[in-house]
Structures are given as C-alpha cells and as structure tokens.
Amino acid sequence: MRAVLTILSTALLITALSGCQNVADILEEVNNLTTSVNEFANDQPISSKSAPMSSGTSASITQSLNRAVPNRGAAPLFNDAKPAIANYIGLIACGASSGRLQRYSAPGTQSGNLALPHGNMEHHTGGCLRILRVNNIRKLAANALSFDVYYMSPQSEEVVRRTHRAIKQPDGEWLFNFYGW
C-alpha cells in the first residue's frame, strides 16, 4: 500500500513540477488521494464519487456568483438562490454522479438531464472544473430563474456552457430542473 501511495504521489509531483498544473492544486490532489487510499485500505467507504472540491474551484464559484449581474427583475430571486446555486454547480464542477445530483432535482426531472460538462472536454485530465462565469440570469416566473454557467478545465482551458433552471419549492428550497446545452 505504501508503495502505491509513493508512486502516485511521485507521479503527481512530477506533473506539478513540469508545469502542467498549479503546485498547490497538485498537493491538494495528493492529499485527497491519500485520504481515499487510506479509507479504502481501512475498509471505510470512500467519501464520494465526485472529486473533492479544490480551493481553486471553490474560489471560482464565489467569484463568479459575486460578479454575476442578473437581468431586470431577477436579482431578488438570484440572491435568494445563490447558496443553492453555489452548491449545485460545485457538485457538477467536481463530477458528482447523477444519483447524487438527483437530490437537487425538482420533482419530475429525469436524471438524464444531468449530464456533466466533463464529457464535452476532450483534453481535461481529471479533477474539478473551475467556474469561469455565471451570466444570462433571467426571471422565468415568480419562483423560477434560469442562468448560464461556463465550466472551464484548469488543465486544458476548454470551456463548456450549460444552462440551468432553478425553481423555488413551496417549502423555500431551491431545486433544479434543467441542464441544457
């Protein structure tokens, strides 16, 4: 087990030193990988199927949501939905499974609508995506809005746009019902 950790850590460090990725991100990935290997070795369930969120991804979500400018009439809805949007796009950016995302889907939404942007990135090598921007925020109804999210690979800098729709439920929870192109 120790040999596997050494090999994986060395490979990630070499990648970092060759300039393919930010060193801080590589060290964070090594730490996350070590945690997962330890959980596996101790017969504990691995924390999640998605990649652990990097500090770069978290910062890009916060920055994108703070810079976003909603269209006329959408600002109150967008501000109310921001925490749910941040959580949802963070899960998507880190490759959460459709089953995990289904928890955030409005009633009647099929999990087929939850395709991840990773699949449209030919050169992305793994880990969480960054959020380049959130824009085109539109009020659809008194309890619904739509918005575009631009996901970017930190390795290849490929960008994929997705349109999301958020609907405020009667209990006040924001759920999502569309994952468009």
C-alpha positions in Angstrom: 0.0 0.0 0.0 2.8 2.4 0.9 4.4 1.7 -2.5 1.2 2.6 -4.3 1.0 5.9 -2.4 4.6 6.7 -3.1 4.2 6.0 -6.9 1.0 8.1 -7.2 2.4 10.9 -5.1 5.6 11.0 -7.1 3.7 11.0 -10.4 1.5 13.9 -9.3 4.5 15.8 -8.1 6.4 15.3 -11.4 3.3 16.6 -13.2 3.2 19.7 -11.0 6.9 20.4 -11.4 6.6 20.0 -15.2 4.2 23.0 -15.2 1.1 21.1 -16.2 -0.8 22.2 -13.1 -0.5 24.6 -10.3 1.6 23.1 -7.5 -1.0 23.9 -4.8 -3.6 22.1 -6.7 -1.3 19.1 -7.1 -0.5 19.0 -3.4 -4.3 19.2 -2.7 -4.9 16.3 -5.1 -2.2 14.2 -3.4 -3.8 14.9 0.0 -7.2 13.9 -1.3 -5.8 10.8 -3.0 -4.0 9.8 0.2 -7.3 10.2 2.2 -9.2 8.0 -0.3 -6.5 5.3 -0.3 -6.5 5.3 3.5 -10.3 5.0 3.6 -10.1 2.1 1.1 -7.3 0.3 3.0 -9.2 0.5 6.2 -12.4 -0.8 4.6 -14.2 2.6 5.0 -16.5 3.9 2.3 -14.8 6.4 0.0 -16.2 9.9 0.8 -17.9 10.5 -2.5 -17.8 9.5 -6.2 -17.0 13.1 -7.2 -13.6 14.7 -6.9 -13.1 16.6 -3.7 -13.6 20.4 -4.3 -10.3 22.2 -4.7 -9.8 25.7 -3.2 -9.5 27.0 -6.8 -12.9 25.6 -7.7 -14.5 27.0 -4.6 -12.9 30.4 -5.1 -14.1 30.5 -8.8 -17.7 29.7 -7.7 -17.7 32.5 -5.2 -16.0 35.0 -7.6 -18.4 34.1 -10.5 -21.5 34.4 -8.4 -20.4 37.7 -6.9 -19.6 39.2 -10.4 -22.9 37.9 -11.9 -25.4 40.6 -13.0 -29.0 39.4 -13.1 -31.3 40.7 -15.8 -34.1 43.1 -14.7 -36.3 41.6 -12.1 -34.2 38.5 -11.5 -31.9 39.9 -8.7 -34.1 39.1 -5.7 -34.6 35.5 -6.9 -30.9 35.1 -7.8 -29.7 36.5 -4.4 -32.1 34.1 -2.6 -30.9 31.1 -4.7 -27.1 31.8 -4.6 -26.3 29.3 -1.8 -28.2 26.5 -3.6 -26.7 27.5 -6.9 -23.2 27.5 -5.4 -23.6 24.0 -4.0 -25.2 22.6 -7.2 -22.7 24.0 -9.7 -19.9 22.9 -7.3 -21.1 19.3 -7.4 -21.4 19.5 -11.2 -17.9 21.0 -11.5 -16.4 18.2 -9.4 -18.2 15.4 -11.4 -20.9 14.3 -8.9 -22.9 11.3 -10.0 -26.4 11.6 -11.4 -27.6 9.9 -8.3 -26.1 12.5 -6.1 -27.3 15.4 -8.2 -30.8 13.9 -8.3 -31.2 15.0 -4.7 -31.2 18.6 -6.0 -33.6 18.0 -8.9 -37.1 19.4 -8.9 -39.9 16.8 -8.9 -40.4 15.3 -12.3 -36.8 15.9 -13.5 -35.2 12.9 -15.1 -31.6 12.2 -14.2 -30.8 12.1 -18.0 -30.9 15.9 -17.8 -27.9 15.9 -15.5 -25.1 15.2 -18.0 -21.7 16.6 -16.8 -19.7 19.1 -18.8 -16.6 16.9 -18.3 -17.9 14.7 -21.1 -17.6 17.5 -23.6 -13.9 18.2 -22.7 -11.7 16.2 -24.9 -8.4 17.2 -23.1 -9.5 17.6 -19.4 -7.4 15.1 -17.4 -9.3 15.0 -14.2 -10.4 16.7 -11.0 -12.8 19.6 -10.5 -13.5 22.2 -13.2 -13.4 25.9 -12.5 -16.3 28.3 -13.0 -15.4 30.9 -15.5 -18.6 32.9 -15.2 -22.3 32.9 -14.4 -24.4 35.1 -16.7 -27.7 35.4 -18.6 -29.6 35.3 -15.4 -33.3 35.6 -16.2 -36.5 35.5 -14.2 -38.8 32.9 -15.7 -41.6 33.2 -13.1 -42.2 34.5 -9.6 -40.4 31.4 -8.2 -38.1 30.4 -11.1 -35.0 31.6 -12.9 -32.5 30.4 -15.5 -28.8 31.1 -15.8 -25.8 30.0 -17.8 -22.6 28.6 -16.2 -19.3 28.4 -18.1 -17.2 25.5 -16.8 -13.5 25.5 -17.5 -10.9 22.8 -17.3 -7.9 24.0 -15.3 -5.6 21.8 -17.3 -6.8 22.3 -20.9 -8.7 25.5 -20.5 -11.6 24.0 -22.5 -14.9 25.8 -21.8 -18.4 24.3 -21.8 -21.5 26.3 -21.3 -24.6 24.9 -19.5 -28.0 26.4 -18.9 -29.6 25.7 -15.5 -33.1 26.4 -14.2 -33.8 26.8 -10.5 -37.3 26.6 -9.1 -38.2 27.6 -5.5 -40.3 25.0 -3.9 -43.2 25.7 -1.6 -41.0 24.9 1.4 -38.4 27.5 0.3 -35.8 25.1 -1.0 -34.3 25.8 -4.4 -34.2 22.8 -6.8 -33.0 22.4 -10.4 -35.0 21.1 -13.3 -33.0 21.6 -16.5 -29.4 21.0 -17.6 -29.2 22.4 -21.1 -26.6 23.0 -23.7 
